Amino acid sequence: MFAGCRAPTHWCDVHLLVPWIDGGETGLDDSAPLRERHHTQVHHGFRVERRPDGRRHSHRPDGTGTTTPAALVPAA
């Protein structure tokens, strides 16, 4: 998810953090659920990265950003 977004996952599309054409893996470790608005922003200069601790960090085009407060784990 985009850091700070609380949209339910059923409103989201899956976005690959590193596209497979650039060597990314198609899987949960390389994906983020993004609602339509945030998915569009990612394709227009915003970035989302997954940190080693599982938290995601969103970067604005100017380089500033926010981090999710806790690791997001898929529901069982």
N, C-alpha and C positions, 0 to 999 in steps of 0.2 A: 504494500500500500504506500501511497504517497505519505510521507511523514505528517502525522497530525490528522489525516483523513479518517473518519469513522464510518464511511459508507459501508453498508453490508456487502459481503462478497458477491452476492447474486446480482448486484448492480455493476460489477466490475468485468473487465476484459483482462486476459493474461498478457503481460508484456515481458518479453525477454530482455533482461538487463544487458547481456552481451549477445547480439544477434548471432545465430548459428553461422551466418555467412562470414562473420568476423571471428569464428572459432568458439563461440559460446555453446553451451550444452542446452538441450531442450529438456528441462526438468525443473523441479521445485526450487533447487538451489540457485537457478539462474532466471527466476521469474518473479514477477510482482503483480498482484491484482491491482489494477488501476481503474477507477471510474472513468467514464468517457472524457470528462473535462481534463483530468490529469493525464490520461493517455495522449490526448491531443497536445498538451503542454510538453510532454516528453519528446514528442516528434517536432517540437518547435523551440528547442534550446534548453529545456529543463532536463535534469538527469536524476536517476534513482540508482543507488548502489546498496548492496547488502554488505554489512560489516561482518567480520568474523564471529561476533557475538550474536548474530541473527537479527540485529536491529537494522533498519533501513535508513539511509540518509538521502534526503532530497536536496538537490542543488538548483538554485535559480540560475538563469543565464548569466547574472553578474557574479556568480561564484559563491554567494551567501547561501546558507541552507539551514535545514532543521533535521533533527534525528528523532525517530520514534522512541518513546520512553522505555519500552520493553520489547523483547524479542517477540515476533509474531509467529506463532506456531499453528499449523493447520489443525482444525478440529478433527478429532478422531471419529 
